[in-house]
């Protein structure tokens, strides 16, 4: 069973930056896609950013220009650089990997944004 370990959440003031990272517990050849989702209280989980095995990134419109997703394929690690964080970005952020037709999720890391 693949496990995903996330790190990097925390508290930041509006306008500040945070970086998230997520690593798989084992080497996974040819990961189809990796990414980040988030879920705020009372809301559904939503896609924030994904990156394909070929390195093509996709972003939800509200984070374009502020968030950057990247990956280290050799280490099966995905990163999310979040700049200019806003109150509405506060949520639990979940790492996601799509591998061999299965979805894998991290345990989630809290991002809190204050005024």
N, C-alpha and C positions, 0 to 999 in steps of 0.2 A: 504494500500500500504506500503510495507516494504521499509524503507529507510536505507541506509548504510552511516555511518559517518566515514570518514577517518581522520587520523592525522599522523604527523611525517615526512612529506617530508621536503625538504630544500636543502641547498647548503653544499656541502662537498668537500674536496680535494680528489683527486685520492688516493686510499689506505685507505681512512677513512671509517667510519661506520655510518649507519642510521638505525633507527627502525621505522617501519610503524605499525599502528594498525587500526582496522576497527571494528565497532560495529553496530549491527542491532538495529533498533529503537524499536523493540519489541521482546519478547521471541518467539523463533521459535523452537518448538520441532522437533527433528530428522531432522536436516539440512543434506541434502545429501552430500554436499561438499562446501568448501569455498576456496578462493584463491586470487591470485593477478595476474593481467595482466599488461602489460605496452605498451605504444605507444609513439614512438619517432617521431619527425617531418618527414613527408614524408614516414613513414613506417606504415605497418599494425599493429594492436593490436596483441600482442603475449602473450601466457601464460608464466608466470614466475614460479609460484609454486602453487600447489593446495594441499589440504588435505581433505581426505574423512571423512565421519561421524565417521568412526572407527579409525581415527587418522593416516592413512597412507599418507605420503607425496610424492609428485611427483615434480620434478624440470626440467626445461629446462636445457639442457647440459651446457650451458654457465655460469650458476650460481651455478652449483653443487660444493659443498665444500666451497662456499662463502656465500650463503643465507640459512637461516633456517626459515621454516614456522612452526607455532604452532597455537594452538587454545585453547580457554577457552570455552568449550561447555556450561557450566552453564551460561556464560555471553554472549554467541553468539558473541564472539570476535575472530578475527583472527589477527595474528601478522606476520610480516616479518622482521627478523633481517638480515641486509645487511652489510656484511663485505668486506673489500678489494674492495671497489667500483672503477669501471673503467669508463673512459669517455663514453664508449659504453653503460653503464647502465643508462645514463641520459635519462629520459623519464617522461611522466605522468603515474603514477601508479594507477591502478584501482582495487578496491576491488570487489570481485565477490562472490555471493552465489547462489547455485543451490538448490532450495527448492520447493517442490511440483510441480515438472516439469516446473519450471519457473526460468529464469535467472534474478538476481538482480545485479545492478551495483552501485558502489559509484560514487561520482562526480569527483574523480581523485585528486591526490596530486602530485605536481611537485617534481621531484628529479633532482638536477643539480649537476654535477661533474666537478670540475675544476682541472687544472694542479697544 
